[in-house]
Every structure is written in C-alpha cells, then in structure tokens.
Amino acid sequence: MPILDGWQFLDEFLYLKRLKKSIIYIVTSSENPIDMEKANQYNMEKNYIVKPISVKKLLSLFDLDET
C-alpha cells in the first residue's frame, strides 16, 4: 500500500466510526509467527489468510462447499 502498510491501516481503521460491522481479511504471503501473533492482537486470527488461496479455502471463508 503506498501510504500505509497493512498494520498501519488496521490501527487507523479502529478509530473510524462505522455504521455497520466490517470484516477485514489479511491476505499475505507471510507465514511468520510474529505476523500471525500481531494479527491475533487485532482479533484477526481467523481472518489471516496465507497466499496462495485455494478455491477450497476461499469457499470456507463463507461456509460454502465446493460443488
């Protein structure tokens, strides 16, 4: 991201007044345990997706089955 990195975006996003609940997914190539732990601090452990993303993984995000 040109102005903020993903972590800075999350920091700023927390301060926004939102009318609706928002779901954010971290899509990354990082399997670094430090990054995964940092995501947990934002309560994003279930939304931390390591690339490449398979169809099965994508469908599981929305509780859909591959048919």
Secondary structure as the mmCIF struct_conf table of DSSP 4:
data_model
#
loop_
_struct_conf.conf_type_id
_struct_conf.id
_struct_conf.beg_label_comp_id
_struct_conf.beg_label_asym_id
_struct_conf.beg_label_seq_id
_struct_conf.end_label_comp_id
_struct_conf.end_label_asym_id
_struct_conf.end_label_seq_id
BEND BEND1 ILE A 3 LEU A 4
HELX_RH_AL_P HELX_RH_AL_P1 GLY A 6 PHE A 13
TURN_TY1_P TURN_TY1_P1 LEU A 14 TYR A 15
BEND BEND2 LEU A 16 LEU A 16
BEND BEND3 LEU A 19 LYS A 20
STRN STRN1 ILE A 26 THR A 28
BEND BEND4 SER A 29 SER A 29
HELX_RH_AL_P HELX_RH_AL_P2 PRO A 33 GLN A 41
TURN_TY1_P TURN_TY1_P2 TYR A 42 ASN A 43
HELX_RH_3T_P HELX_RH_3T_P1 GLU A 45 ASN A 47
STRN STRN2 TYR A 48 VAL A 50
BEND BEND5 LYS A 51 PRO A 52
HELX_LH_PP_P HELX_LH_PP_P1 ILE A 53 SER A 54
HELX_RH_AL_P HELX_RH_AL_P3 VAL A 55 LEU A 61
TURN_TY1_P TURN_TY1_P3 PHE A 62 ASP A 63
#
